[in-house]
Amino acid sequence: SVPICQQLPQALEPAVAHQINQGHFRPADPQFITEWVNTQINWAITACVLEKRGSLASYQQQLTDLILRAVLPNPISDQQLERP
């Protein structure tokens, strides 16, 4: 059985590799990107739940923008990041 902390990265890595192969993500090592994304999510959970520094909702947009800017191949403008 896989520890719960490894289930998300194991599920994400093939999807990340597929996105890289399709040219949707920057060319990089899929395991590195997966672990980096997982680390960002864990940081937000730790900050919000354990350290009570705010709500997950308050970090959600910031975290989403950070991850998209890091993995998408072309720089994206703030307008493209805005949600309808």
N, C-alpha and C positions, 0 to 999 in steps of 0.2 A: 504494500500500500504506500502511496506517495503522500508525504506530509502536505498538509493543506497549503503551507506557504510556497510549495513548489508546484501546486496544481495550476495556478494561473500562468506562470511562465511556461510550463510545458504545453498548455493549451494555446498560448499566444505565439510561441516561436514558429510553428509551421505557417501560421497566417502571416506573420511578419516576413518570413522567407518568401512566401508567395507574392506579397505586395512588392518586395524588393525586385523579384524576378520579373514582375509585370511593369516595373518602372514607376510605380506609384510612390515608393519610399526611396530615400537616398540610398545609393549602393553602400552597404556596410555589412558587418557581420550580424546575422539575424539574432544570434544568442546575445551579443552585446546590446543591441537595441532592446531586445525583450527584457533583459536584466535591468537596463537603465530605466525603462518605462515602469517596471515593477518597483524599482527603488523610489521613483517619484511618487507613486501611489502609496507605498508604505510610509514615506515621509509625511504625506498629507494626513494619513490615518493616524499616525503617531502624534502629530502636532494637534490634531483636532480631538481625538478620542482620549488619548493618554495625558496630554499636556493641556488640554482644554484651551487652546489658543484661538478658537473660532469654530465655525461649523464647516462641515465638509462642503456644503453648498458655497461657502465663501471662497473656498480654494478651488472649486471645480472648474470654473472658467479659466482661472490663471493656470491651472495645471494642464487643462486641455490645450490652451494656446501654446504653452511651453513645449508640450509634446509634439504638437503639429508643426511648430517652427523647427523643431529638431529633426523630424523624420521626413517631412515632405521635401521633394527635390527642388522646388522653386520657392523663393521667398514669397510669403503670402502677406497681403496687406491686411490692415485691421478691418477694412470693410468686408473682406472675404471671411474673416473669423466671426463677424457678428452673426448672431442667431436671429432668425425672423421673429 
